[in-house]
Amino acid sequence: MAKLLQALWDRAQGKSHVRRICDKVFNDCADNNRLDLNKLHVATLMVYNSINKQLLSPHKEPPPMSNVAAKIQAYRSKEINDLKSEQFYELIIEWMRNDLRLIFVNRAVLAFLAAPALAVMTKNAARRVPRVGSVVEKVPTPLLFSVYSVGLVLLQDARVG
């Protein structure tokens, strides 16, 4: 159950998109499943470019070259010359932590604004359906509001196909 809740939380924050983008960029830039530190800045720019295209929210600035250079220096001081996919993902998540919070807040605000209207419209439409109308009258509107809010936060990024 905890893994399911963590997966839903990651999805609501947009981490699943970031994971998919990081994996794609890593596969494009890596040699033998290892990303050379010399390519780290280019790979980071590619990740941020894809994220800005795919995730709806304010534009996210990539880390400045000085931060990337400092991270490269830290890796080299530990005698690490290339990164694995998981290390690359964790590094991007570290740089994006504040941006992911903004993505979640934007999704939540949109869901909380749209959910009441959807709940009322659903209830009104269902009242006109025979055999369903009496059941719908018994369902409280705040319950529909809650269901729509959670559904909208989790499914805003759902893609068909």
ROZAMI-701919 format. One record per residue: residue number from 1; residue in one letter; chain; x, y, z of N, C-alpha, C in turn. Coordinates in steps of 0.001 Angstrom, whole numbers, plus 500000, padded with zeros to 6 digits. Layout:
BEGIN
+-----+---------+--------+--------+--------+--------+--------+--------+--------+--------+--------+--------+
| num | residuo | cadena |     nu |     nv |     nw |    cau |    cav |    caw |     cu |     cv |     cw |
+-----+---------+--------+--------+--------+--------+--------+--------+--------+--------+--------+--------+
| NUM |       a |      A |      X |      Y |      Z |      X |      Y |      Z |      X |      Y |      Z |
...
+-----+---------+--------+--------+--------+--------+--------+--------+--------+--------+--------+--------+
//
This chain:
BEGIN
+-----+---------+--------+--------+--------+--------+--------+--------+--------+--------+--------+--------+
| num | residuo | cadena |     nu |     nv |     nw |    cau |    cav |    caw |     cu |     cv |     cw |
+-----+---------+--------+--------+--------+--------+--------+--------+--------+--------+--------+--------+
|   1 |       m |      A | 500822 | 498810 | 500000 | 500000 | 500000 | 500000 | 500865 | 501252 | 500000 |
|   2 |       a |      A | 501968 | 501206 | 500750 | 502856 | 502362 | 500812 | 503488 | 502636 | 499450 |
|   3 |       k |      A | 503832 | 501572 | 498729 | 504423 | 501758 | 497399 | 503424 | 502378 | 496442 |
|   4 |       l |      A | 502156 | 501961 | 496552 | 501115 | 502530 | 495707 | 500935 | 504010 | 495991 |
|   5 |       l |      A | 500877 | 504376 | 497272 | 500728 | 505784 | 497626 | 501938 | 506601 | 497188 |
|   6 |       q |      A | 503141 | 506028 | 497321 | 504345 | 506730 | 496873 | 504325 | 506919 | 495361 |
|   7 |       a |      A | 503867 | 505912 | 494626 | 503779 | 506026 | 493169 | 502765 | 507093 | 492768 |
|   8 |       l |      A | 501631 | 507147 | 493476 | 500636 | 508186 | 493177 | 501168 | 509574 | 493517 |
|   9 |       w |      A | 501882 | 509684 | 494620 | 502463 | 510971 | 495007 | 503504 | 511417 | 493981 |
|  10 |       d |      A | 504358 | 510500 | 493539 | 505360 | 510824 | 492519 | 504694 | 511254 | 491221 |
|  11 |       r |      A | 503611 | 510593 | 490869 | 502901 | 510952 | 489647 | 502275 | 512338 | 489762 |
|  12 |       a |      A | 501696 | 512631 | 490923 | 501085 | 513947 | 491127 | 502135 | 515051 | 491055 |
|  13 |       q |      A | 503338 | 514772 | 491500 | 504407 | 515763 | 491447 | 505045 | 515864 | 490064 |
|  14 |       g |      A | 504825 | 514897 | 489223 | 505429 | 514912 | 487904 | 506729 | 514145 | 487820 |
|  15 |       k |      A | 507078 | 513408 | 488874 | 508336 | 512666 | 488850 | 508326 | 511555 | 487820 |
|  16 |       s |      A | 507153 | 511003 | 487522 | 507101 | 509941 | 486519 | 507486 | 510486 | 485143 |
|  17 |       h |      A | 507064 | 511721 | 484856 | 507473 | 512344 | 483586 | 508973 | 512613 | 483574 |
|  18 |       v |      A | 509476 | 513105 | 484690 | 510910 | 513398 | 484780 | 511705 | 512113 | 484609 |
|  19 |       r |      A | 511233 | 511021 | 485213 | 511917 | 509729 | 485078 | 511962 | 509302 | 483606 |
|  20 |       r |      A | 510812 | 509414 | 482925 | 510740 | 509011 | 481517 | 511675 | 509872 | 480661 |
|  21 |       i |      A | 511686 | 511169 | 480919 | 512538 | 512080 | 480151 | 514011 | 511795 | 480433 |
|  22 |       c |      A | 514358 | 511585 | 481710 | 515750 | 511284 | 482061 | 516226 | 510000 | 481394 |
|  23 |       d |      A | 515367 | 508987 | 481397 | 515744 | 507721 | 480757 | 515989 | 507908 | 479267 |
|  24 |       k |      A | 515129 | 508683 | 478609 | 515294 | 508916 | 477171 | 516581 | 509684 | 476874 |
|  25 |       v |      A | 516826 | 510756 | 477627 | 518030 | 511555 | 477412 | 519275 | 510733 | 477748 |
|  26 |       f |      A | 519203 | 509957 | 478819 | 520346 | 509123 | 479192 | 520666 | 508135 | 478073 |
|  27 |       n |      A | 519643 | 507504 | 477525 | 519876 | 506546 | 476434 | 520444 | 507227 | 475200 |
|  28 |       d |      A | 520045 | 508484 | 474951 | 520570 | 509220 | 473800 | 522023 | 509637 | 473995 |
|  29 |       c |      A | 522406 | 509995 | 475215 | 523733 | 510566 | 475468 | 524760 | 509567 | 476003 |
|  30 |       a |      A | 524303 | 508470 | 476545 | 525216 | 507548 | 477233 | 525885 | 506591 | 476260 |
|  31 |       d |      A | 527073 | 506178 | 476650 | 527805 | 505130 | 475943 | 527958 | 503956 | 476909 |
|  32 |       n |      A | 527525 | 502777 | 476486 | 527621 | 501564 | 477317 | 526945 | 501747 | 478682 |
|  33 |       n |      A | 525767 | 502333 | 478663 | 524979 | 502583 | 479886 | 525709 | 503429 | 480924 |
|  34 |       r |      A | 526578 | 504295 | 480470 | 527300 | 505221 | 481344 | 527333 | 506583 | 480665 |
|  35 |       l |      A | 527023 | 507617 | 481450 | 527045 | 508992 | 480946 | 528346 | 509639 | 481376 |
|  36 |       d |      A | 529155 | 510013 | 480392 | 530429 | 510667 | 480665 | 530153 | 512027 | 481310 |
|  37 |       l |      A | 530938 | 512385 | 482304 | 530732 | 513661 | 482990 | 530907 | 514865 | 482057 |
|  38 |       n |      A | 531670 | 514688 | 480986 | 531840 | 515780 | 480023 | 530532 | 516090 | 479286 |
|  39 |       k |      A | 529623 | 515132 | 479244 | 528338 | 515320 | 478565 | 527214 | 515693 | 479537 |
|  40 |       l |      A | 527545 | 515857 | 480811 | 526522 | 516093 | 481820 | 525754 | 517390 | 481574 |
|  41 |       h |      A | 526445 | 518461 | 481249 | 525761 | 519740 | 481042 | 524806 | 519669 | 479850 |
|  42 |       v |      A | 525253 | 519065 | 478766 | 524397 | 518937 | 477577 | 523183 | 518075 | 477900 |
|  43 |       a |      A | 523389 | 516974 | 478604 | 522280 | 516088 | 478971 | 521295 | 516815 | 479882 |
|  44 |       t |      A | 521803 | 517610 | 480809 | 520928 | 518377 | 481702 | 520088 | 519377 | 480908 |
|  45 |       l |      A | 520699 | 520055 | 479964 | 519951 | 521001 | 479123 | 518882 | 520283 | 478301 |
|  46 |       m |      A | 519208 | 519092 | 477813 | 518223 | 518318 | 477048 | 517043 | 517920 | 477934 |
|  47 |       v |      A | 517313 | 517530 | 479177 | 516251 | 517152 | 480112 | 515354 | 518352 | 480383 |
|  48 |       y |      A | 515936 | 519484 | 480702 | 515136 | 520670 | 481006 | 514346 | 521143 | 479786 |
|  49 |       n |      A | 514913 | 521018 | 478601 | 514192 | 521386 | 477385 | 512947 | 520515 | 477227 |
|  50 |       s |      A | 513092 | 519214 | 477408 | 511950 | 518301 | 477298 | 510925 | 518555 | 478391 |
|  51 |       i |      A | 511385 | 518806 | 479589 | 510463 | 519058 | 480703 | 509658 | 520318 | 480450 |
|  52 |       n |      A | 510304 | 521359 | 479978 | 509587 | 522608 | 479704 | 508572 | 522440 | 478578 |
|  53 |       k |      A | 508835 | 521541 | 477650 | 507882 | 521293 | 476568 | 506695 | 520458 | 477035 |
|  54 |       q |      A | 506926 | 519518 | 477939 | 505890 | 518542 | 478281 | 505078 | 518881 | 479519 |
|  55 |       l |      A | 505680 | 519479 | 480535 | 504958 | 519751 | 481768 | 504407 | 521168 | 481738 |
|  56 |       l |      A | 503110 | 521285 | 481970 | 502476 | 522597 | 481974 | 502679 | 523257 | 483325 |
|  57 |       s |      A | 503390 | 524311 | 483342 | 503634 | 525114 | 484532 | 504659 | 526172 | 484136 |
|  58 |       p |      A | 505072 | 526994 | 485076 | 506069 | 528006 | 484712 | 507338 | 527373 | 484140 |
|  59 |       h |      A | 508014 | 528150 | 483311 | 509265 | 527705 | 482701 | 510286 | 527398 | 483787 |
|  60 |       k |      A | 510947 | 526271 | 483655 | 511938 | 525858 | 484626 | 513332 | 526096 | 484059 |
|  61 |       e |      A | 514115 | 526866 | 484790 | 515475 | 527185 | 484358 | 516418 | 526039 | 484721 |
|  62 |       p |      A | 517262 | 525641 | 483786 | 518253 | 524620 | 484128 | 519281 | 525193 | 485104 |
|  63 |       p |      A | 519988 | 524336 | 485809 | 521002 | 524845 | 486741 | 522105 | 525564 | 485970 |
|  64 |       p |      A | 522656 | 526604 | 486552 | 523736 | 527315 | 485856 | 524970 | 526438 | 485672 |
|  65 |       m |      A | 525773 | 526813 | 484732 | 526976 | 526043 | 484416 | 527875 | 525894 | 485645 |
|  66 |       s |      A | 527891 | 526887 | 486513 | 528729 | 526807 | 487712 | 528273 | 525678 | 488638 |
|  67 |       n |      A | 526959 | 525472 | 488763 | 526449 | 524366 | 489591 | 526806 | 523021 | 488971 |
|  68 |       v |      A | 526676 | 522932 | 487650 | 527015 | 521683 | 486969 | 528508 | 521405 | 487111 |
|  69 |       a |      A | 529321 | 522454 | 486942 | 530774 | 522288 | 487072 | 531149 | 521872 | 488492 |
|  70 |       a |      A | 530472 | 522437 | 489485 | 530750 | 522070 | 490875 | 530380 | 520602 | 491121 |
|  71 |       k |      A | 529272 | 520169 | 490560 | 528851 | 518775 | 490728 | 529835 | 517838 | 490022 |
|  72 |       i |      A | 530282 | 518221 | 488830 | 531273 | 517414 | 488106 | 532554 | 517313 | 488927 |
|  73 |       q |      A | 532978 | 518442 | 489507 | 534187 | 518445 | 490337 | 534024 | 517540 | 491557 |
|  74 |       a |      A | 532822 | 517565 | 492158 | 532564 | 516707 | 493323 | 532632 | 515231 | 492938 |
|  75 |       y |      A | 532067 | 514896 | 491773 | 532140 | 513503 | 491313 | 533585 | 513102 | 491029 |
|  76 |       r |      A | 534335 | 513992 | 490399 | 535722 | 513651 | 490057 | 536588 | 513529 | 491306 |
|  77 |       s |      A | 536271 | 514294 | 492347 | 537038 | 514172 | 493589 | 536798 | 512804 | 494243 |
|  78 |       k |      A | 535648 | 512207 | 493946 | 535342 | 510856 | 494435 | 535797 | 509795 | 493431 |
|  79 |       e |      A | 536516 | 510228 | 492404 | 537023 | 509365 | 491334 | 535906 | 508678 | 490564 |
|  80 |       i |      A | 534811 | 509415 | 490353 | 533714 | 508944 | 489505 | 533798 | 509717 | 488199 |
|  81 |       n |      A | 533963 | 508993 | 487085 | 534117 | 509654 | 485794 | 532883 | 509532 | 484906 |
|  82 |       d |      A | 531923 | 508709 | 485306 | 530694 | 508586 | 484529 | 529554 | 508202 | 485466 |
|  83 |       l |      A | 528330 | 508486 | 485008 | 527149 | 508273 | 485834 | 526294 | 507146 | 485277 |
|  84 |       k |      A | 525669 | 506429 | 486186 | 524669 | 505446 | 485801 | 523328 | 506166 | 485661 |
|  85 |       s |      A | 522364 | 505487 | 485104 | 521047 | 506079 | 484869 | 520404 | 506570 | 486163 |
|  86 |       e |      A | 520481 | 505768 | 487210 | 519856 | 506145 | 488485 | 520538 | 507360 | 489108 |
|  87 |       q |      A | 521865 | 507435 | 488994 | 522586 | 508598 | 489514 | 522195 | 509865 | 488753 |
|  88 |       f |      A | 522045 | 509737 | 487445 | 521640 | 510877 | 486620 | 520248 | 511351 | 487010 |
|  89 |       y |      A | 519325 | 510411 | 487195 | 517956 | 510763 | 487596 | 517960 | 511453 | 488953 |
|  90 |       e |      A | 518678 | 510920 | 489929 | 518728 | 511527 | 491266 | 519315 | 512934 | 491215 |
|  91 |       l |      A | 520296 | 513145 | 490356 | 520888 | 514473 | 490206 | 519881 | 515466 | 489637 |
|  92 |       i |      A | 519143 | 515058 | 488622 | 518121 | 515929 | 488029 | 517022 | 516224 | 489049 |
|  93 |       i |      A | 516588 | 515215 | 489798 | 515559 | 515418 | 490826 | 516068 | 516387 | 491894 |
|  94 |       e |      A | 517326 | 516267 | 492261 | 517911 | 517189 | 493250 | 517819 | 518633 | 492753 |
|  95 |       w |      A | 518131 | 518851 | 491472 | 518074 | 520199 | 490913 | 516641 | 520685 | 490701 |
|  96 |       m |      A | 515703 | 519762 | 490533 | 514319 | 520138 | 490218 | 513380 | 520137 | 491424 |
|  97 |       r |      A | 513863 | 519890 | 492600 | 512991 | 519711 | 493761 | 511982 | 520859 | 493929 |
|  98 |       n |      A | 512412 | 522089 | 493851 | 511493 | 523227 | 494013 | 510518 | 523319 | 492836 |
|  99 |       d |      A | 510989 | 523024 | 491633 | 510110 | 523075 | 490459 | 509012 | 522026 | 490549 |
| 100 |       l |      A | 509327 | 520867 | 491099 | 508319 | 519817 | 491235 | 507224 | 520232 | 492215 |
| 101 |       r |      A | 507600 | 520974 | 493238 | 506582 | 521491 | 494160 | 505642 | 522448 | 493444 |
| 102 |       l |      A | 506186 | 523307 | 492585 | 505345 | 524237 | 491825 | 504412 | 523499 | 490875 |
| 103 |       i |      A | 504912 | 522444 | 490254 | 504075 | 521650 | 489353 | 502899 | 521069 | 490127 |
| 104 |       f |      A | 503174 | 520520 | 491315 | 502102 | 519939 | 492127 | 501089 | 521005 | 492547 |
| 105 |       v |      A | 501564 | 522150 | 492978 | 500657 | 523226 | 493406 | 499781 | 523675 | 492243 |
| 106 |       n |      A | 500354 | 523823 | 491064 | 499561 | 524227 | 489893 | 498486 | 523195 | 489570 |
| 107 |       r |      A | 498833 | 521933 | 489650 | 497851 | 520877 | 489384 | 496748 | 520871 | 490433 |
| 108 |       a |      A | 497134 | 521041 | 491680 | 496140 | 521032 | 492756 | 495193 | 522221 | 492635 |
| 109 |       v |      A | 495709 | 523393 | 492349 | 494852 | 524572 | 492201 | 493864 | 524373 | 491053 |
| 110 |       l |      A | 494358 | 523880 | 489933 | 493470 | 523632 | 488799 | 492390 | 522609 | 489160 |
| 111 |       a |      A | 492773 | 521561 | 489852 | 491809 | 520525 | 490231 | 490768 | 521075 | 491202 |
| 112 |       f |      A | 491204 | 521865 | 492163 | 490258 | 522385 | 493154 | 489338 | 523438 | 492564 |
| 113 |       l |      A | 489756 | 524087 | 491492 | 488872 | 525045 | 490822 | 487878 | 524350 | 489898 |
| 114 |       a |      A | 488294 | 523280 | 489260 | 487432 | 522604 | 488287 | 486517 | 521565 | 488930 |
| 115 |       a |      A | 486913 | 520982 | 490035 | 486157 | 519886 | 490641 | 484727 | 520258 | 491041 |
| 116 |       p |      A | 484473 | 521412 | 491661 | 483082 | 521722 | 492025 | 482165 | 521812 | 490814 |
| 117 |       a |      A | 482633 | 522440 | 489755 | 481809 | 522558 | 488556 | 481521 | 521187 | 487950 |
| 118 |       l |      A | 482539 | 520336 | 487898 | 482340 | 518988 | 487361 | 481394 | 518172 | 488230 |
| 119 |       a |      A | 481496 | 518311 | 489548 | 480622 | 517568 | 490450 | 479164 | 517969 | 490267 |
| 120 |       v |      A | 478912 | 519255 | 490181 | 477534 | 519735 | 490008 | 476989 | 519336 | 488644 |
| 121 |       m |      A | 477799 | 519470 | 487593 | 477344 | 519092 | 486251 | 477055 | 517596 | 486180 |
| 122 |       t |      A | 477891 | 516775 | 486779 | 477671 | 515331 | 486779 | 476384 | 514975 | 487504 |
| 123 |       k |      A | 476176 | 515597 | 488638 | 474988 | 515309 | 489427 | 473724 | 515732 | 488670 |
| 124 |       n |      A | 473750 | 516900 | 488046 | 472592 | 517356 | 487280 | 472315 | 516449 | 486086 |
| 125 |       a |      A | 473347 | 516022 | 485395 | 473161 | 515149 | 484236 | 472646 | 513776 | 484662 |
| 126 |       a |      A | 473137 | 513269 | 485783 | 472737 | 511939 | 486233 | 471311 | 511914 | 486776 |
| 127 |       r |      A | 470820 | 513038 | 487254 | 469442 | 513088 | 487768 | 468424 | 512770 | 486678 |
| 128 |       r |      A | 468754 | 513095 | 485452 | 467818 | 512889 | 484336 | 467817 | 511458 | 483821 |
| 129 |       v |      A | 468756 | 510642 | 484253 | 468847 | 509261 | 483792 | 467935 | 508389 | 484655 |
| 130 |       p |      A | 467026 | 507608 | 484007 | 466132 | 506742 | 484791 | 466936 | 505718 | 485605 |
| 131 |       r |      A | 466456 | 505392 | 486763 | 467035 | 504419 | 487692 | 468342 | 504898 | 488322 |
| 132 |       v |      A | 468969 | 505883 | 487768 | 470216 | 506387 | 488333 | 469944 | 507662 | 489131 |
| 133 |       g |      A | 468936 | 508401 | 488729 | 468630 | 509671 | 489371 | 468400 | 509567 | 490863 |
| 134 |       s |      A | 467686 | 508539 | 491300 | 467412 | 508387 | 492734 | 468687 | 508044 | 493515 |
| 135 |       v |      A | 469586 | 507308 | 492902 | 470849 | 506960 | 493556 | 471741 | 508192 | 493658 |
| 136 |       v |      A | 471735 | 508992 | 492606 | 472576 | 510185 | 492582 | 472132 | 511182 | 493645 |
| 137 |       e |      A | 470842 | 511246 | 493903 | 470337 | 512154 | 494936 | 470898 | 511810 | 496305 |
| 138 |       k |      A | 471209 | 510534 | 496530 | 471719 | 510098 | 497830 | 473220 | 510360 | 497995 |
| 139 |       v |      A | 473939 | 510549 | 496887 | 475382 | 510795 | 496943 | 475604 | 512279 | 497230 |
| 140 |       p |      A | 476306 | 512606 | 498299 | 476544 | 514015 | 498602 | 477496 | 514664 | 497589 |
| 141 |       t |      A | 477203 | 515897 | 497237 | 478033 | 516617 | 496269 | 479476 | 516771 | 496749 |
| 142 |       p |      A | 479736 | 517035 | 498044 | 481136 | 517122 | 498480 | 481938 | 515833 | 498243 |
| 143 |       l |      A | 481274 | 514695 | 498272 | 481968 | 513447 | 497974 | 482409 | 513425 | 496509 |
| 144 |       l |      A | 481522 | 513832 | 495620 | 481892 | 513926 | 494199 | 483012 | 514935 | 493999 |
| 145 |       f |      A | 482926 | 516043 | 494713 | 483970 | 517061 | 494637 | 485328 | 516470 | 495006 |
| 146 |       s |      A | 485375 | 515700 | 496088 | 486629 | 515089 | 496533 | 487163 | 514095 | 495507 |
| 147 |       v |      A | 486275 | 513275 | 494976 | 486688 | 512283 | 493978 | 487240 | 512972 | 492738 |
| 148 |       y |      A | 486549 | 514009 | 492267 | 487032 | 514728 | 491098 | 488355 | 515430 | 491378 |
| 149 |       s |      A | 488529 | 515983 | 492564 | 489781 | 516673 | 492896 | 490969 | 515723 | 492829 |
| 150 |       v |      A | 490836 | 514583 | 493478 | 491924 | 513601 | 493471 | 492158 | 513089 | 492052 |
| 151 |       g |      A | 491079 | 512780 | 491356 | 491211 | 512282 | 489986 | 491881 | 513275 | 489062 |
| 152 |       l |      A | 491532 | 514544 | 489176 | 492134 | 515554 | 488308 | 493614 | 515764 | 488613 |
| 153 |       v |      A | 493981 | 515727 | 489884 | 495396 | 515890 | 490232 | 496210 | 514736 | 489665 |
| 154 |       l |      A | 495680 | 513517 | 489771 | 496442 | 512344 | 489340 | 496379 | 512112 | 487832 |
| 155 |       l |      A | 495311 | 512546 | 487193 | 495131 | 512203 | 485780 | 495341 | 513371 | 484825 |
| 156 |       q |      A | 495811 | 514509 | 485304 | 496015 | 515649 | 484400 | 497040 | 515345 | 483333 |
| 157 |       d |      A | 497984 | 514520 | 483653 | 499059 | 514234 | 482700 | 498836 | 512934 | 481934 |
| 158 |       a |      A | 497676 | 512334 | 482091 | 497405 | 511064 | 481400 | 497368 | 511318 | 479897 |
| 159 |       r |      A | 498016 | 510441 | 479162 | 498067 | 510585 | 477714 | 497430 | 509373 | 477078 |
| 160 |       v |      A | 496742 | 509614 | 476006 | 496114 | 508516 | 475263 | 497126 | 508011 | 474249 |
| 161 |       g |      A | 497294 | 506679 | 474217 | 498163 | 506071 | 473212 | 499554 | 506195 | 473490 |
+-----+---------+--------+--------+--------+--------+--------+--------+--------+--------+--------+--------+
//
